[in-house]
Amino acid sequence: MDFKYKIADGSRTIDDKQPENAIAYNENIVRTLYAKYGLIIEEPIRYGCWSGRKKCLSYQNILIAHKH
């Protein structure tokens, strides 16, 4: 997928007319926001096949977190 359109700092989309079709977030920004709000990420993040990976659990990334 080509996330060529910037939405905001750290996020991009494939469709500037309907950005909700697919949105990508910078992983470092997500990790920072989770930490800021007291969420702990259960590693590993399960990266999806959307990016062309051959071995994956799902098409989308899966991130599981809990509140500390």
PQR file with spaces between the fields and no chain letter, atoms N, CA, C, O and H, PARSE charges and radii, in Angstrom:
ATOM       1  N    MET     1       0.850   -1.175    0.000 -0.4000 1.5000
ATOM       2  CA   MET     1       0.000    0.000    0.000 -0.0000 2.0000
ATOM       3  C    MET     1       0.897    1.240    0.000  0.5500 1.7000
ATOM       4  O    MET     1       1.944    1.272    0.647 -0.5500 1.4000
ATOM       5  N    ASP     2       0.472    2.219   -0.717 -0.4000 1.5000
ATOM       6  CA   ASP     2       1.260    3.435   -0.841 -0.0000 2.0000
ATOM       7  C    ASP     2       0.628    4.551   -0.002  0.5500 1.7000
ATOM       8  O    ASP     2      -0.336    5.193   -0.419 -0.5500 1.4000
ATOM       9  H    ASP     2      -0.379    2.193   -1.242  0.4000 1.0000
ATOM      10  N    PHE     3       1.188    4.759    1.174 -0.4000 1.5000
ATOM      11  CA   PHE     3       0.689    5.798    2.086 -0.0000 2.0000
ATOM      12  C    PHE     3       1.359    7.123    1.736  0.5500 1.7000
ATOM      13  O    PHE     3       2.209    7.621    2.476 -0.5500 1.4000
ATOM      14  H    PHE     3       1.970    4.237    1.512  0.4000 1.0000
ATOM      15  N    LYS     4       0.966    7.678    0.607 -0.4000 1.5000
ATOM      16  CA   LYS     4       1.670    8.862    0.092 -0.0000 2.0000
ATOM      17  C    LYS     4       1.098   10.198    0.555  0.5500 1.7000
ATOM      18  O    LYS     4       1.714   11.239    0.327 -0.5500 1.4000
ATOM      19  H    LYS     4       0.276    7.274    0.007  0.4000 1.0000
ATOM      20  N    TYR     5      -0.068   10.189    1.201 -0.4000 1.5000
ATOM      21  CA   TYR     5      -0.685   11.450    1.618 -0.0000 2.0000
ATOM      22  C    TYR     5      -0.541   11.652    3.122  0.5500 1.7000
ATOM      23  O    TYR     5      -0.948   10.802    3.914 -0.5500 1.4000
ATOM      24  H    TYR     5      -0.568    9.344    1.386  0.4000 1.0000
ATOM      25  N    LYS     6       0.034   12.768    3.499 -0.4000 1.5000
ATOM      26  CA   LYS     6       0.193   13.089    4.908 -0.0000 2.0000
ATOM      27  C    LYS     6      -1.129   13.601    5.464  0.5500 1.7000
ATOM      28  O    LYS     6      -1.777   14.453    4.856 -0.5500 1.4000
ATOM      29  H    LYS     6       0.364   13.458    2.856  0.4000 1.0000
ATOM      30  N    ILE     7      -1.530   13.076    6.627 -0.4000 1.5000
ATOM      31  CA   ILE     7      -2.742   13.552    7.306 -0.0000 2.0000
ATOM      32  C    ILE     7      -2.334   14.534    8.393  0.5500 1.7000
ATOM      33  O    ILE     7      -2.825   15.661    8.447 -0.5500 1.4000
ATOM      34  H    ILE     7      -1.003   12.383    7.121  0.4000 1.0000
ATOM      35  N    ALA     8      -1.433   14.092    9.253 -0.4000 1.5000
ATOM      36  CA   ALA     8      -0.922   14.894   10.361 -0.0000 2.0000
ATOM      37  C    ALA     8       0.467   14.359   10.682  0.5500 1.7000
ATOM      38  O    ALA     8       0.922   13.395   10.066 -0.5500 1.4000
ATOM      39  H    ALA     8      -1.034   13.176    9.209  0.4000 1.0000
ATOM      40  N    ASP     9       1.134   14.974   11.634 -0.4000 1.5000
ATOM      41  CA   ASP     9       2.454   14.485   12.000 -0.0000 2.0000
ATOM      42  C    ASP     9       2.380   13.009   12.377  0.5500 1.7000
ATOM      43  O    ASP     9       1.662   12.626   13.301 -0.5500 1.4000
ATOM      44  H    ASP     9       0.765   15.756   12.134  0.4000 1.0000
ATOM      45  N    GLY    10       3.128   12.192   11.651 -0.4000 1.5000
ATOM      46  CA   GLY    10       3.212   10.780   11.971 -0.0000 2.0000
ATOM      47  C    GLY    10       2.112    9.900   11.427  0.5500 1.7000
ATOM      48  O    GLY    10       2.074    8.710   11.737 -0.5500 1.4000
ATOM      49  H    GLY    10       3.711   12.503   10.900  0.4000 1.0000
ATOM      50  N    SER    11       1.209   10.450   10.618 -0.4000 1.5000
ATOM      51  CA   SER    11       0.175    9.604   10.026 -0.0000 2.0000
ATOM      52  C    SER    11       0.000    9.924    8.547  0.5500 1.7000
ATOM      53  O    SER    11       0.129   11.066    8.105 -0.5500 1.4000
ATOM      54  H    SER    11       1.240   11.417   10.366  0.4000 1.0000
ATOM      55  N    ARG    12      -0.299    8.868    7.807 -0.4000 1.5000
ATOM      56  CA   ARG    12      -0.438    9.000    6.371 -0.0000 2.0000
ATOM      57  C    ARG    12      -1.609    8.147    5.894  0.5500 1.7000
ATOM      58  O    ARG    12      -2.069    7.259    6.612 -0.5500 1.4000
ATOM      59  H    ARG    12      -0.404    7.940    8.166  0.4000 1.0000
ATOM      60  N    THR    13      -2.092    8.418    4.683 -0.4000 1.5000
ATOM      61  CA   THR    13      -3.191    7.655    4.100 -0.0000 2.0000
ATOM      62  C    THR    13      -2.902    7.351    2.630  0.5500 1.7000
ATOM      63  O    THR    13      -2.022    7.955    2.017 -0.5500 1.4000
ATOM      64  H    THR    13      -1.719    9.139    4.099  0.4000 1.0000
ATOM      65  N    ILE    14      -3.653    6.410    2.086 -0.4000 1.5000
ATOM      66  CA   ILE    14      -3.518    6.076    0.669 -0.0000 2.0000
ATOM      67  C    ILE    14      -4.482    6.888   -0.191  0.5500 1.7000
ATOM      68  O    ILE    14      -4.359    6.902   -1.415 -0.5500 1.4000
ATOM      69  H    ILE    14      -4.368    5.919    2.585  0.4000 1.0000
ATOM      70  N    ASP    15      -5.435    7.561    0.438 -0.4000 1.5000
ATOM      71  CA   ASP    15      -6.501    8.248   -0.287 -0.0000 2.0000
ATOM      72  C    ASP    15      -6.783    9.604    0.358  0.5500 1.7000
ATOM      73  O    ASP    15      -7.340    9.673    1.453 -0.5500 1.4000
ATOM      74  H    ASP    15      -5.536    7.550    1.433  0.4000 1.0000
ATOM      75  N    ASP    16      -6.400   10.665   -0.317 -0.4000 1.5000
ATOM      76  CA   ASP    16      -6.593   11.991    0.275 -0.0000 2.0000
ATOM      77  C    ASP    16      -8.059   12.428    0.296  0.5500 1.7000
ATOM      78  O    ASP    16      -8.410   13.336    1.050 -0.5500 1.4000
ATOM      79  H    ASP    16      -5.947   10.609   -1.207  0.4000 1.0000
ATOM      80  N    LYS    17      -8.916   11.811   -0.505 -0.4000 1.5000
ATOM      81  CA   LYS    17     -10.346   12.153   -0.525 -0.0000 2.0000
ATOM      82  C    LYS    17     -11.120   11.395    0.552  0.5500 1.7000
ATOM      83  O    LYS    17     -12.084   11.921    1.109 -0.5500 1.4000
ATOM      84  H    LYS    17      -8.631   11.073   -1.118  0.4000 1.0000
ATOM      85  N    GLN    18     -10.706   10.163    0.846 -0.4000 1.5000
ATOM      86  CA   GLN    18     -11.324    9.347    1.895 -0.0000 2.0000
ATOM      87  C    GLN    18     -10.205    8.723    2.728  0.5500 1.7000
ATOM      88  O    GLN    18      -9.903    7.539    2.581 -0.5500 1.4000
ATOM      89  H    GLN    18      -9.924    9.736    0.393  0.4000 1.0000
ATOM      90  N    PRO    19      -9.598    9.517    3.594 -0.5600 1.5000
ATOM      91  CA   PRO    19      -8.438    9.030    4.340  0.2800 2.0000
ATOM      92  C    PRO    19      -8.723    7.817    5.214  0.5500 1.7000
ATOM      93  O    PRO    19      -7.809    7.054    5.526 -0.5500 1.4000
ATOM      94  N    GLU    20      -9.977    7.627    5.612 -0.4000 1.5000
ATOM      95  CA   GLU    20     -10.304    6.486    6.466 -0.0000 2.0000
ATOM      96  C    GLU    20     -10.181    5.138    5.746  0.5500 1.7000
ATOM      97  O    GLU    20     -10.255    4.092    6.390 -0.5500 1.4000
ATOM      98  H    GLU    20     -10.720    8.247    5.358  0.4000 1.0000
ATOM      99  N    ASN    21      -9.996    5.148    4.435 -0.4000 1.5000
ATOM     100  CA   ASN    21      -9.827    3.897    3.695 -0.0000 2.0000
ATOM     101  C    ASN    21      -8.615    3.105    4.176  0.5500 1.7000
ATOM     102  O    ASN    21      -8.657    1.876    4.229 -0.5500 1.4000
ATOM     103  H    ASN    21      -9.936    5.999    3.912  0.4000 1.0000
ATOM     104  N    ALA    22      -7.555    3.791    4.520 -0.4000 1.5000
ATOM     105  CA   ALA    22      -6.356    3.133    5.071 -0.0000 2.0000
ATOM     106  C    ALA    22      -5.468    4.210    5.678  0.5500 1.7000
ATOM     107  O    ALA    22      -5.089    5.169    5.007 -0.5500 1.4000
ATOM     108  H    ALA    22      -7.521    4.789    4.477  0.4000 1.0000
ATOM     109  N    ILE    23      -5.146    4.043    6.943 -0.4000 1.5000
ATOM     110  CA   ILE    23      -4.308    5.007    7.654 -0.0000 2.0000
ATOM     111  C    ILE    23      -3.134    4.277    8.276  0.5500 1.7000
ATOM     112  O    ILE    23      -3.286    3.196    8.846 -0.5500 1.4000
ATOM     113  H    ILE    23      -5.454    3.263    7.488  0.4000 1.0000
ATOM     114  N    ALA    24      -1.972    4.876    8.161 -0.4000 1.5000
ATOM     115  CA   ALA    24      -0.759    4.331    8.782 -0.0000 2.0000
ATOM     116  C    ALA    24      -0.233    5.347    9.783  0.5500 1.7000
ATOM     117  O    ALA    24      -0.224    6.551    9.527 -0.5500 1.4000
ATOM     118  H    ALA    24      -1.849    5.754    7.698  0.4000 1.0000
ATOM     119  N    TYR    25       0.204    4.836   10.926 -0.4000 1.5000
ATOM     120  CA   TYR    25       0.767    5.689   11.964 -0.0000 2.0000
ATOM     121  C    TYR    25       2.223    5.316   12.176  0.5500 1.7000
ATOM     122  O    TYR    25       2.580    4.139   12.123 -0.5500 1.4000
ATOM     123  H    TYR    25       0.196    3.858   11.134  0.4000 1.0000
ATOM     124  N    ASN    26       3.053    6.300   12.413 -0.4000 1.5000
ATOM     125  CA   ASN    26       4.450    6.063   12.737 -0.0000 2.0000
ATOM     126  C    ASN    26       4.522    5.297   14.049  0.5500 1.7000
ATOM     127  O    ASN    26       3.928    5.711   15.045 -0.5500 1.4000
ATOM     128  H    ASN    26       2.762    7.256   12.456  0.4000 1.0000
ATOM     129  N    GLU    27       5.241    4.188   14.057 -0.4000 1.5000
ATOM     130  CA   GLU    27       5.290    3.336   15.245 -0.0000 2.0000
ATOM     131  C    GLU    27       5.847    4.065   16.462  0.5500 1.7000
ATOM     132  O    GLU    27       5.350    3.866   17.571 -0.5500 1.4000
ATOM     133  H    GLU    27       5.723    3.852   13.248  0.4000 1.0000
ATOM     134  N    ASN    28       6.850    4.891   16.289 -0.4000 1.5000
ATOM     135  CA   ASN    28       7.425    5.614   17.434 -0.0000 2.0000
ATOM     136  C    ASN    28       6.412    6.559   18.066  0.5500 1.7000
ATOM     137  O    ASN    28       6.380    6.710   19.288 -0.5500 1.4000
ATOM     138  H    ASN    28       7.254    5.053   15.388  0.4000 1.0000
ATOM     139  N    ILE    29       5.595    7.190   17.253 -0.4000 1.5000
ATOM     140  CA   ILE    29       4.563    8.090   17.781 -0.0000 2.0000
ATOM     141  C    ILE    29       3.508    7.294   18.547  0.5500 1.7000
ATOM     142  O    ILE    29       3.063    7.719   19.613 -0.5500 1.4000
ATOM     143  H    ILE    29       5.621    7.068   16.261  0.4000 1.0000
ATOM     144  N    VAL    30       3.110    6.147   18.012 -0.4000 1.5000
ATOM     145  CA   VAL    30       2.134    5.303   18.700 -0.0000 2.0000
ATOM     146  C    VAL    30       2.697    4.857   20.052  0.5500 1.7000
ATOM     147  O    VAL    30       2.006    4.927   21.069 -0.5500 1.4000
ATOM     148  H    VAL    30       3.472    5.801   17.146  0.4000 1.0000
ATOM     149  N    ARG    31       3.941    4.404   20.060 -0.4000 1.5000
ATOM     150  CA   ARG    31       4.561    3.955   21.308 -0.0000 2.0000
ATOM     151  C    ARG    31       4.628    5.097   22.332  0.5500 1.7000
ATOM     152  O    ARG    31       4.385    4.881   23.519 -0.5500 1.4000
ATOM     153  H    ARG    31       4.502    4.348   19.234  0.4000 1.0000
ATOM     154  N    THR    32       4.955    6.300   21.874 -0.4000 1.5000
ATOM     155  CA   THR    32       5.031    7.460   22.762 -0.0000 2.0000
ATOM     156  C    THR    32       3.657    7.799   23.343  0.5500 1.7000
ATOM     157  O    THR    32       3.542    8.068   24.539 -0.5500 1.4000
ATOM     158  H    THR    32       5.152    6.475   20.910  0.4000 1.0000
ATOM     159  N    LEU    33       2.626    7.788   22.516 -0.4000 1.5000
ATOM     160  CA   LEU    33       1.264    8.077   22.995 -0.0000 2.0000
ATOM     161  C    LEU    33       0.776    7.020   23.977  0.5500 1.7000
ATOM     162  O    LEU    33       0.158    7.346   24.991 -0.5500 1.4000
ATOM     163  H    LEU    33       2.720    7.569   21.544  0.4000 1.0000
ATOM     164  N    TYR    34       1.049    5.773   23.681 -0.4000 1.5000
ATOM     165  CA   TYR    34       0.634    4.713   24.606 -0.0000 2.0000
ATOM     166  C    TYR    34       1.303    4.910   25.962  0.5500 1.7000
ATOM     167  O    TYR    34       0.647    4.825   27.001 -0.5500 1.4000
ATOM     168  H    TYR    34       1.551    5.508   22.858  0.4000 1.0000
ATOM     169  N    ALA    35       2.589    5.170   25.953 -0.4000 1.5000
ATOM     170  CA   ALA    35       3.325    5.383   27.207 -0.0000 2.0000
ATOM     171  C    ALA    35       2.776    6.599   27.952  0.5500 1.7000
ATOM     172  O    ALA    35       2.606    6.561   29.171 -0.5500 1.4000
ATOM     173  H    ALA    35       3.122    5.239   25.109  0.4000 1.0000
ATOM     174  N    LYS    36       2.500    7.672   27.222 -0.4000 1.5000
ATOM     175  CA   LYS    36       1.980    8.899   27.830 -0.0000 2.0000
ATOM     176  C    LYS    36       0.680    8.647   28.594  0.5500 1.7000
ATOM     177  O    LYS    36       0.443    9.252   29.640 -0.5500 1.4000
ATOM     178  H    LYS    36       2.637    7.703   26.232  0.4000 1.0000
ATOM     179  N    TYR    37      -0.155    7.758   28.074 -0.4000 1.5000
ATOM     180  CA   TYR    37      -1.444    7.491   28.695 -0.0000 2.0000
ATOM     181  C    TYR    37      -1.470    6.203   29.524  0.5500 1.7000
ATOM     182  O    TYR    37      -2.533    5.672   29.848 -0.5500 1.4000
ATOM     183  H    TYR    37       0.038    7.266   27.225  0.4000 1.0000
ATOM     184  N    GLY    38      -0.262    5.714   29.859 -0.4000 1.5000
ATOM     185  CA   GLY    38      -0.152    4.590   30.780 -0.0000 2.0000
ATOM     186  C    GLY    38      -0.500    3.235   30.198  0.5500 1.7000
ATOM     187  O    GLY    38      -0.877    2.324   30.937 -0.5500 1.4000
ATOM     188  H    GLY    38       0.602    6.145   29.596  0.4000 1.0000
ATOM     189  N    LEU    39      -0.382    3.086   28.899 -0.4000 1.5000
ATOM     190  CA   LEU    39      -0.658    1.798   28.262 -0.0000 2.0000
ATOM     191  C    LEU    39       0.647    1.060   28.006  0.5500 1.7000
ATOM     192  O    LEU    39       1.623    1.646   27.537 -0.5500 1.4000
ATOM     193  H    LEU    39      -0.076    3.825   28.299  0.4000 1.0000
ATOM     194  N    ILE    40       0.656   -0.220   28.317 -0.4000 1.5000
ATOM     195  CA   ILE    40       1.836   -1.048   28.108 -0.0000 2.0000
ATOM     196  C    ILE    40       1.563   -1.976   26.927  0.5500 1.7000
ATOM     197  O    ILE    40       0.581   -2.718   26.927 -0.5500 1.4000
ATOM     198  H    ILE    40      -0.136   -0.696   28.699  0.4000 1.0000
ATOM     199  N    ILE    41       2.417   -1.931   25.940 -0.4000 1.5000
ATOM     200  CA   ILE    41       2.281   -2.777   24.756 -0.0000 2.0000
ATOM     201  C    ILE    41       2.784   -4.174   25.078  0.5500 1.7000
ATOM     202  O    ILE    41       3.890   -4.355   25.588 -0.5500 1.4000
ATOM     203  H    ILE    41       3.215   -1.328   25.940  0.4000 1.0000
ATOM     204  N    GLU    42       1.951   -5.154   24.770 -0.4000 1.5000
ATOM     205  CA   GLU    42       2.347   -6.554   24.907 -0.0000 2.0000
ATOM     206  C    GLU    42       3.141   -6.922   23.649  0.5500 1.7000
ATOM     207  O    GLU    42       2.570   -7.110   22.575 -0.5500 1.4000
ATOM     208  H    GLU    42       1.052   -5.007   24.356  0.4000 1.0000
ATOM     209  N    GLU    43       4.439   -7.020   23.796 -0.4000 1.5000
ATOM     210  CA   GLU    43       5.299   -7.371   22.666 -0.0000 2.0000
ATOM     211  C    GLU    43       5.160   -8.857   22.359  0.5500 1.7000
ATOM     212  O    GLU    43       4.862   -9.647   23.255 -0.5500 1.4000
ATOM     213  H    GLU    43       4.903   -6.867   24.668  0.4000 1.0000
ATOM     214  N    PRO    44       5.366   -9.237   21.135 -0.5600 1.5000
ATOM     215  CA   PRO    44       5.712   -8.381   20.013  0.2800 2.0000
ATOM     216  C    PRO    44       4.456   -7.815   19.339  0.5500 1.7000
ATOM     217  O    PRO    44       3.364   -8.370   19.459 -0.5500 1.4000
ATOM     218  N    ILE    45       4.638   -6.713   18.639 -0.4000 1.5000
ATOM     219  CA   ILE    45       3.587   -6.219   17.762 -0.0000 2.0000
ATOM     220  C    ILE    45       3.512   -7.220   16.612  0.5500 1.7000
ATOM     221  O    ILE    45       4.540   -7.634   16.076 -0.5500 1.4000
ATOM     222  H    ILE    45       5.526   -6.262   18.542  0.4000 1.0000
ATOM     223  N    ARG    46       2.321   -7.599   16.244 -0.4000 1.5000
ATOM     224  CA   ARG    46       2.148   -8.535   15.122 -0.0000 2.0000
ATOM     225  C    ARG    46       1.935   -7.715   13.861  0.5500 1.7000
ATOM     226  O    ARG    46       0.849   -7.184   13.627 -0.5500 1.4000
ATOM     227  H    ARG    46       1.486   -7.263   16.679  0.4000 1.0000
ATOM     228  N    TYR    47       2.981   -7.617   13.054 -0.4000 1.5000
ATOM     229  CA   TYR    47       2.908   -6.822   11.834 -0.0000 2.0000
ATOM     230  C    TYR    47       2.144   -7.587   10.762  0.5500 1.7000
ATOM     231  O    TYR    47       2.318   -8.796   10.611 -0.5500 1.4000
ATOM     232  H    TYR    47       3.863   -8.048   13.244  0.4000 1.0000
ATOM     233  N    GLY    48       1.306   -6.885   10.026 -0.4000 1.5000
ATOM     234  CA   GLY    48       0.431   -7.512    9.041 -0.0000 2.0000
ATOM     235  C    GLY    48       1.043   -7.710    7.670  0.5500 1.7000
ATOM     236  O    GLY    48       2.122   -7.204    7.362 -0.5500 1.4000
ATOM     237  H    GLY    48       1.164   -5.903   10.149  0.4000 1.0000
ATOM     238  N    CYS    49       0.321   -8.461    6.861 -0.4000 1.5000
ATOM     239  CA   CYS    49       0.746   -8.773    5.494 -0.0000 2.0000
ATOM     240  C    CYS    49       0.534   -7.610    4.520  0.5500 1.7000
ATOM     241  O    CYS    49       0.986   -7.675    3.377 -0.5500 1.4000
ATOM     242  H    CYS    49      -0.555   -8.872    7.112  0.4000 1.0000
ATOM     243  N    TRP    50      -0.139   -6.562    4.955 -0.4000 1.5000
ATOM     244  CA   TRP    50      -0.437   -5.431    4.075 -0.0000 2.0000
ATOM     245  C    TRP    50       0.818   -4.864    3.431  0.5500 1.7000
ATOM     246  O    TRP    50       0.765   -4.323    2.326 -0.5500 1.4000
ATOM     247  H    TRP    50      -0.506   -6.509    5.883  0.4000 1.0000
ATOM     248  N    SER    51       1.957   -4.987    4.126 -0.4000 1.5000
ATOM     249  CA   SER    51       3.197   -4.389    3.621 -0.0000 2.0000
ATOM     250  C    SER    51       3.981   -5.338    2.719  0.5500 1.7000
ATOM     251  O    SER    51       5.059   -4.991    2.236 -0.5500 1.4000
ATOM     252  H    SER    51       2.000   -5.426    5.023  0.4000 1.0000
ATOM     253  N    GLY    52       3.445   -6.525    2.495 -0.4000 1.5000
ATOM     254  CA   GLY    52       4.134   -7.487    1.645 -0.0000 2.0000
ATOM     255  C    GLY    52       4.861   -8.579    2.414  0.5500 1.7000
ATOM     256  O    GLY    52       5.502   -9.438    1.810 -0.5500 1.4000
ATOM     257  H    GLY    52       2.570   -6.806    2.887  0.4000 1.0000
ATOM     258  N    ARG    53       4.770   -8.556    3.733 -0.4000 1.5000
ATOM     259  CA   ARG    53       5.388   -9.628    4.532 -0.0000 2.0000
ATOM     260  C    ARG    53       4.781  -10.963    4.148  0.5500 1.7000
ATOM     261  O    ARG    53       3.590  -11.052    3.850 -0.5500 1.4000
ATOM     262  H    ARG    53       4.248   -7.857    4.224  0.4000 1.0000
ATOM     263  N    LYS    54       5.600  -11.993    4.156 -0.4000 1.5000
ATOM     264  CA   LYS    54       5.125  -13.334    3.794 -0.0000 2.0000
ATOM     265  C    LYS    54       4.552  -14.077    4.997  0.5500 1.7000
ATOM     266  O    LYS    54       3.568  -14.804    4.860 -0.5500 1.4000
ATOM     267  H    LYS    54       6.568  -11.920    4.398  0.4000 1.0000
ATOM     268  N    LYS    55       5.154  -13.905    6.174 -0.4000 1.5000
ATOM     269  CA   LYS    55       4.677  -14.590    7.377 -0.0000 2.0000
ATOM     270  C    LYS    55       3.992  -13.571    8.285  0.5500 1.7000
ATOM     271  O    LYS    55       4.624  -12.645    8.794 -0.5500 1.4000
ATOM     272  H    LYS    55       5.954  -13.314    6.285  0.4000 1.0000
ATOM     273  N    CYS    56       2.692  -13.761    8.476 -0.4000 1.5000
ATOM     274  CA   CYS    56       1.963  -12.846    9.348 -0.0000 2.0000
ATOM     275  C    CYS    56       0.690  -13.511    9.836  0.5500 1.7000
ATOM     276  O    CYS    56       0.223  -14.496    9.263 -0.5500 1.4000
ATOM     277  H    CYS    56       2.178  -14.513    8.063  0.4000 1.0000
ATOM     278  N    LEU    57       0.150  -12.965   10.884 -0.4000 1.5000
ATOM     279  CA   LEU    57      -1.058  -13.498   11.503 -0.0000 2.0000
ATOM     280  C    LEU    57      -2.323  -12.962   10.837  0.5500 1.7000
ATOM     281  O    LEU    57      -3.348  -13.642   10.793 -0.5500 1.4000
ATOM     282  H    LEU    57       0.530  -12.165   11.349  0.4000 1.0000
ATOM     283  N    SER    58      -2.241  -11.745   10.323 -0.4000 1.5000
ATOM     284  CA   SER    58      -3.410  -11.056    9.790 -0.0000 2.0000
ATOM     285  C    SER    58      -2.965  -10.105    8.691  0.5500 1.7000
ATOM     286  O    SER    58      -1.771   -9.859    8.521 -0.5500 1.4000
ATOM     287  H    SER    58      -1.408  -11.192   10.358  0.4000 1.0000
ATOM     288  N    TYR    59      -3.915   -9.577    7.955 -0.4000 1.5000
ATOM     289  CA   TYR    59      -3.592   -8.566    6.959 -0.0000 2.0000
ATOM     290  C    TYR    59      -3.161   -7.270    7.649  0.5500 1.7000
ATOM     291  O    TYR    59      -2.220   -6.609    7.211 -0.5500 1.4000
ATOM     292  H    TYR    59      -4.885   -9.777    8.093  0.4000 1.0000
ATOM     293  N    GLN    60      -3.857   -6.914    8.731 -0.4000 1.5000
ATOM     294  CA   GLN    60      -3.566   -5.686    9.463 -0.0000 2.0000
ATOM     295  C    GLN    60      -2.577   -5.947   10.592  0.5500 1.7000
ATOM     296  O    GLN    60      -2.416   -7.080   11.044 -0.5500 1.4000
ATOM     297  H    GLN    60      -4.622   -7.451    9.087  0.4000 1.0000
ATOM     298  N    ASN    61      -1.925   -4.891   11.035 -0.4000 1.5000
ATOM     299  CA   ASN    61      -1.080   -4.998   12.222 -0.0000 2.0000
ATOM     300  C    ASN    61      -1.975   -5.228   13.437  0.5500 1.7000
ATOM     301  O    ASN    61      -3.107   -4.749   13.492 -0.5500 1.4000
ATOM     302  H    ASN    61      -2.056   -3.970   10.668  0.4000 1.0000
ATOM     303  N    ILE    62      -1.449   -5.964   14.401 -0.4000 1.5000
ATOM     304  CA   ILE    62      -2.185   -6.202   15.642 -0.0000 2.0000
ATOM     305  C    ILE    62      -1.306   -5.749   16.803  0.5500 1.7000
ATOM     306  O    ILE    62      -0.179   -6.214   16.970 -0.5500 1.4000
ATOM     307  H    ILE    62      -0.529   -6.353   14.356  0.4000 1.0000
ATOM     308  N    LEU    63      -1.841   -4.840   17.591 -0.4000 1.5000
ATOM     309  CA   LEU    63      -1.137   -4.329   18.758 -0.0000 2.0000
ATOM     310  C    LEU    63      -2.050   -4.514   19.961  0.5500 1.7000
ATOM     311  O    LEU    63      -3.177   -4.020   19.984 -0.5500 1.4000
ATOM     312  H    LEU    63      -2.757   -4.462   17.456  0.4000 1.0000
ATOM     313  N    ILE    64      -1.550   -5.230   20.955 -0.4000 1.5000
ATOM     314  CA   ILE    64      -2.327   -5.464   22.178 -0.0000 2.0000
ATOM     315  C    ILE    64      -1.656   -4.695   23.307  0.5500 1.7000
ATOM     316  O    ILE    64      -0.435   -4.738   23.460 -0.5500 1.4000
ATOM     317  H    ILE    64      -0.635   -5.631   20.936  0.4000 1.0000
ATOM     318  N    ALA    65      -2.464   -3.989   24.096 -0.4000 1.5000
ATOM     319  CA   ALA    65      -1.929   -3.193   25.188 -0.0000 2.0000
ATOM     320  C    ALA    65      -2.853   -3.284   26.395  0.5500 1.7000
ATOM     321  O    ALA    65      -4.034   -3.608   26.272 -0.5500 1.4000
ATOM     322  H    ALA    65      -3.455   -3.954   23.971  0.4000 1.0000
ATOM     323  N    HIS    66      -2.300   -2.998   27.539 -0.4000 1.5000
ATOM     324  CA   HIS    66      -3.108   -2.938   28.750 -0.0000 2.0000
ATOM     325  C    HIS    66      -2.695   -1.720   29.571  0.5500 1.7000
ATOM     326  O    HIS    66      -1.587   -1.202   29.438 -0.5500 1.4000
ATOM     327  H    HIS    66      -1.340   -2.735   27.639  0.4000 1.0000
ATOM     328  N    LYS    67      -3.603   -1.286   30.409 -0.4000 1.5000
ATOM     329  CA   LYS    67      -3.368   -0.133   31.279 -0.0000 2.0000
ATOM     330  C    LYS    67      -2.573   -0.564   32.478  0.5500 1.7000
ATOM     331  O    LYS    67      -2.830   -1.623   33.051 -0.5500 1.4000
ATOM     332  H    LYS    67      -4.504   -1.707   30.517  0.4000 1.0000
ATOM     333  N    HIS    68      -1.572    0.272   32.880 -0.4000 1.5000
ATOM     334  CA   HIS    68      -0.831   -0.145   34.074 -0.0000 2.0000
ATOM     335  C    HIS    68      -1.325    0.458   35.321  0.5500 1.7000
ATOM     336  O    HIS    68      -0.785    0.187   36.394 -0.5500 1.4000
ATOM     337  H    HIS    68      -1.364    1.132   32.414  0.4000 1.0000
